[in-house]
Amino acid sequence: MNINIKVYLHSKGINFLQSGSFTVPNSDYKKDPDWTAAIAAYEWIQQIKINFAASDDFRIDKVIYNEDIDITEVVKKVKPII
């Protein structure tokens, strides 16, 4: 299953938007679409932080998927598995 994600982020005093399409497991999406989308968004945000050498003021302002489903607070609850 493909989902479209938009992330509105802040770093180095600048607000910016990144958007992309991601493949997520069908079975996970059917069980809990918001959580599945949040995990994909969280992993992508981590890559963005590394690629852009995010500053100390880095923050997630808004995360939406499939055009209008706001999962900002869900993404903020995702924690890495160690």
C-alpha positions in Angstrom: 0.0 0.0 0.0 1.3 3.5 -0.9 0.6 6.5 1.3 1.6 10.2 0.7 3.2 12.0 3.6 3.9 15.7 4.0 6.0 16.9 6.9 6.3 20.5 8.0 9.5 21.0 9.9 11.6 23.7 11.5 15.4 23.8 11.6 18.1 26.5 11.7 15.4 29.1 12.0 13.7 28.1 8.8 10.3 26.3 8.2 10.2 23.8 5.4 8.0 21.2 3.8 9.0 17.8 2.5 6.6 15.4 0.8 6.9 11.9 -0.6 5.2 8.6 -1.3 5.9 5.6 0.9 5.1 1.9 0.7 3.7 0.5 4.0 2.7 -3.1 4.8 -1.0 -3.7 3.8 -1.7 -5.8 6.9 -0.3 -3.2 9.3 -2.2 -0.4 7.5 -5.5 -2.3 7.8 -5.0 -2.8 11.5 -4.0 0.8 12.4 -3.5 3.2 9.5 -2.5 6.2 11.6 0.1 4.3 13.5 1.5 2.7 10.4 1.7 6.1 8.6 3.3 7.6 11.7 6.1 5.0 11.8 6.9 5.7 8.1 6.8 9.4 8.8 9.0 9.1 11.9 11.6 7.0 10.0 11.7 9.5 7.2 12.0 12.5 9.5 15.0 10.8 11.1 16.6 10.6 7.7 15.8 14.2 7.0 17.4 15.2 10.3 20.6 13.4 9.3 20.7 14.7 5.7 20.1 18.3 6.6 22.3 18.2 9.7 19.4 19.5 11.8 20.1 22.1 14.4 19.1 22.2 18.1 16.0 24.1 17.2 14.7 21.2 15.1 11.0 20.5 15.5 8.1 18.8 13.9 5.3 21.3 13.2 2.8 19.2 11.3 2.6 15.7 9.7 -0.2 14.7 7.4 -0.8 11.8 5.2 -3.1 11.1 2.2 -3.8 14.8 1.9 -5.7 15.6 5.1 -5.2 13.1 7.9 -3.2 14.9 10.6 -0.9 12.5 12.6 1.4 15.1 14.1 0.8 14.0 17.7 1.0 10.3 16.8 4.4 10.8 15.1 5.6 12.6 18.3 4.8 9.4 20.3 6.9 7.1 18.1 10.0 6.0 19.8 13.0 4.2 18.3 13.4 0.5 19.0 16.8 -0.2 20.6 
